[in-house]
């Protein structure tokens, strides 16, 4: 008993501060007067090691003195660890065990009564030369998911790669790839047929089992047995077998929300998202208070890109179980993804900005005054400058040009005399 208690290490002797312990310290009087917790831990470690001999009474005295000098929190922790189960705990465990035994006895009695009342004949193997009847479901239990890698094309701007590109080799490669694809498709088709036949054979119920004549209690027992095997396969990573056993369990008892949710999780692991969502919906329909069904359907819809529905499922799961931190993290992540994709968490587009009112630019009035009505005035080309008011004044006096010097004459020869002069009139 002492060895077991020492192995538990209630006093955390492995993390004690090392202190030197003399043989004179291994004494009742010294231990009773010692108030150093670290030294008492070292004394207890020496006594438990047996280097100086075995003294069980001295060990118990050292433990009692150590409990006195330890802080209250640590002392309470050690006392809880050392405490034995109370009589009430023992009585409650005995009552639970007795209740389980009574439930098993009642189930056995129901099985016997139902078997005597129905008295269904036992199915016998088929006659030789005839195909035995199958109880397999019409559709395959497991969907095959195949993915193919797409070869990366040469970018249009990569001229060096295009110069090295061999058209004939590419054609030969395409022909070979097409042939390989046909061979792979043929081989996959044969493997799929063989696998489907094998799984149909595995999925079918034994010849001695007829679902139509089974009693409800027998269905419950068989369903629980298949569910247990499915859980074991799921833990081992055998997902195909897990789906097979879960499907068998649902064949016996289709009203189990837990089995639907377990098979949905297996489909989710195999990336059969549509089947996983269907199983989660069935589980929710059977038990709307099942939190795992809501959370797993939320995870499935998140992977399918249905962020609005996923947020709704996670929210409902939090309503049923508000203290679930994992669901809170999933809800936050889904809302962030929804905000990134849709632009809003509420699922509605943000209102568009109102159209801008037309700006009123400042126009300036201009007036064209012509002295000679016969002359045409061409309008000035449109510019980005604001309009200004101009007055056109024409001079009829031609004698002024004769008095100018030679430079002015050259300038007038380069400039037409009929061009009107403009005078800017400010408003």
ChimeraX attribute file (.defattr): number of C-alpha atoms within 10 A of each C-alpha:
attribute: neighborCount
match mode: 1-to-1
recipient: residues
	/A:1	6
	/A:2	11
	/A:3	8
	/A:4	8
	/A:5	10
	/A:6	15
	/A:7	10
	/A:8	12
	/A:9	12
	/A:10	16
	/A:11	20
	/A:12	10
	/A:13	15
	/A:14	11
	/A:15	8
	/A:16	15
	/A:17	11
	/A:18	12
	/A:19	12
	/A:20	8
	/A:21	14
	/A:22	9
	/A:23	9
	/A:24	7
	/A:25	15
	/A:26	19
	/A:27	13
	/A:28	14
	/A:29	9
	/A:30	12
	/A:31	22
	/A:32	13
	/A:33	9
	/A:34	16
	/A:35	15
	/A:36	13
	/A:37	18
	/A:38	16
	/A:39	20
	/A:40	23
	/A:41	23
	/A:42	19
	/A:43	24
	/A:44	22
	/A:45	20
	/A:46	19
	/A:47	19
	/A:48	19
	/A:49	12
	/A:50	10
	/A:51	9
	/A:52	11
	/A:53	10
	/A:54	13
	/A:55	12
	/A:56	12
	/A:57	10
	/A:58	16
	/A:59	21
	/A:60	13
	/A:61	16
	/A:62	24
	/A:63	18
	/A:64	13
	/A:65	19
	/A:66	24
	/A:67	19
	/A:68	13
	/A:69	14
	/A:70	16
	/A:71	11
	/A:72	11
	/A:73	8
	/A:74	13
	/A:75	16
	/A:76	13
	/A:77	13
	/A:78	16
	/A:79	12
	/A:80	11
	/A:81	11
	/A:82	12
	/A:83	9
	/A:84	9
	/A:85	8
	/A:86	8
	/A:87	9
	/A:88	9
	/A:89	11
	/A:90	11
	/A:91	11
	/A:92	11
	/A:93	12
	/A:94	12
	/A:95	12
	/A:96	12
	/A:97	12
	/A:98	12
	/A:99	12
	/A:100	12
	/A:101	12
	/A:102	12
	/A:103	12
	/A:104	12
	/A:105	12
	/A:106	12
	/A:107	15
	/A:108	14
	/A:109	12
	/A:110	16
	/A:111	17
	/A:112	12
	/A:113	12
	/A:114	16
	/A:115	16
	/A:116	10
	/A:117	10
	/A:118	11
	/A:119	10
	/A:120	12
	/A:121	9
	/A:122	11
	/A:123	11
	/A:124	9
	/A:125	11
	/A:126	11
	/A:127	8
	/A:128	7
	/A:129	6
	/A:130	7
	/A:131	8
	/A:132	11
	/A:133	10
	/A:134	13
	/A:135	16
	/A:136	17
	/A:137	14
	/A:138	7
	/A:139	9
	/A:140	14
	/A:141	18
	/A:142	18
	/A:143	14
	/A:144	9
	/A:145	8
	/A:146	5
	/A:147	5
	/A:148	5
	/A:149	5
	/A:150	6
	/A:151	6
	/A:152	6
	/A:153	6
	/A:154	11
	/A:155	9
	/A:156	8
	/A:157	8
	/A:158	9
	/A:159	11
	/A:160	8
	/A:161	12
	/A:162	13
	/A:163	8
	/A:164	8
	/A:165	12
	/A:166	10
	/A:167	10
	/A:168	9
	/A:169	10
	/A:170	11
	/A:171	11
	/A:172	11
	/A:173	12
	/A:174	12
	/A:175	12
	/A:176	12
	/A:177	12
	/A:178	12
	/A:179	12
	/A:180	12
	/A:181	12
	/A:182	12
	/A:183	12
	/A:184	12
	/A:185	12
	/A:186	12
	/A:187	12
	/A:188	12
	/A:189	12
	/A:190	12
	/A:191	12
	/A:192	13
	/A:193	12
	/A:194	12
	/A:195	12
	/A:196	17
	/A:197	13
	/A:198	11
	/A:199	18
	/A:200	20
	/A:201	14
	/A:202	14
	/A:203	20
	/A:204	15
	/A:205	17
	/A:206	13
	/A:207	15
	/A:208	11
	/A:209	14
	/A:210	14
	/A:211	13
	/A:212	8
	/A:213	15
	/A:214	17
	/A:215	16
	/A:216	14
	/A:217	16
	/A:218	20
	/A:219	19
	/A:220	15
	/A:221	17
	/A:222	19
	/A:223	23
	/A:224	19
	/A:225	15
	/A:226	22
	/A:227	25
	/A:228	17
	/A:229	16
	/A:230	28
	/A:231	22
	/A:232	15
	/A:233	18
	/A:234	20
	/A:235	10
	/A:236	10
	/A:237	13
	/A:238	14
	/A:239	21
	/A:240	18
	/A:241	20
	/A:242	26
	/A:243	25
	/A:244	23
	/A:245	26
	/A:246	28
	/A:247	24
	/A:248	24
	/A:249	26
	/A:250	21
	/A:251	18
	/A:252	22
	/A:253	19
	/A:254	16
	/A:255	15
	/A:256	18
	/A:257	22
	/A:258	18
	/A:259	28
	/A:260	26
	/A:261	27
	/A:262	25
	/A:263	27
	/A:264	30
	/A:265	28
	/A:266	24
	/A:267	24
	/A:268	20
	/A:269	14
	/A:270	16
	/A:271	15
	/A:272	18
	/A:273	21
	/A:274	14
	/A:275	19
	/A:276	27
	/A:277	24
	/A:278	16
	/A:279	24
	/A:280	28
	/A:281	21
	/A:282	20
	/A:283	26
	/A:284	21
	/A:285	14
	/A:286	16
	/A:287	15
	/A:288	15
	/A:289	16
	/A:290	18
	/A:291	20
	/A:292	21
	/A:293	29
	/A:294	27
	/A:295	25
	/A:296	26
	/A:297	28
	/A:298	30
	/A:299	27
	/A:300	27
	/A:301	22
	/A:302	22
	/A:303	14
	/A:304	13
	/A:305	15
	/A:306	15
	/A:307	26
	/A:308	18
	/A:309	15
	/A:310	27
	/A:311	24
	/A:312	15
	/A:313	23
	/A:314	26
	/A:315	20
	/A:316	18
	/A:317	24
	/A:318	20
	/A:319	13
	/A:320	16
	/A:321	15
	/A:322	12
	/A:323	10
	/A:324	13
	/A:325	11
	/A:326	10
	/A:327	24
	/A:328	16
	/A:329	12
	/A:330	19
	/A:331	25
	/A:332	13
	/A:333	14
	/A:334	25
	/A:335	19
	/A:336	16
	/A:337	17
	/A:338	22
	/A:339	15
	/A:340	11
	/A:341	12
	/A:342	15
	/A:343	14
	/A:344	15
	/A:345	18
	/A:346	12
	/A:347	12
	/A:348	9
	/A:349	10
	/A:350	9
	/A:351	6
	/A:352	6
	/A:353	6
	/A:354	6
	/A:355	6
	/A:356	6
	/A:357	6
	/A:358	6
	/A:359	6
	/A:360	6
	/A:361	7
	/A:362	8
	/A:363	10
	/A:364	11
	/A:365	12
	/A:366	15
	/A:367	11
	/A:368	13
	/A:369	13
	/A:370	15
	/A:371	12
	/A:372	9
	/A:373	8
	/A:374	7
	/A:375	9
	/A:376	8
	/A:377	13
	/A:378	6
	/A:379	7
	/A:380	6
	/A:381	5
	/A:382	8
	/A:383	7
	/A:384	5
	/A:385	7
	/A:386	11
	/A:387	13
	/A:388	14
	/A:389	14
	/A:390	17
	/A:391	16
	/A:392	15
	/A:393	16
	/A:394	16
	/A:395	11
	/A:396	8
	/A:397	7
	/A:398	8
	/A:399	8
	/A:400	7
	/A:401	12
	/A:402	10
	/A:403	9
	/A:404	11
	/A:405	9
	/A:406	10
	/A:407	9
	/A:408	13
	/A:409	14
	/A:410	10
	/A:411	10
	/A:412	13
	/A:413	10
	/A:414	9
	/A:415	10
	/A:416	9
	/A:417	12
	/A:418	10
	/A:419	11
	/A:420	14
	/A:421	11
	/A:422	12
	/A:423	11
	/A:424	11
	/A:425	11
	/A:426	10
	/A:427	8
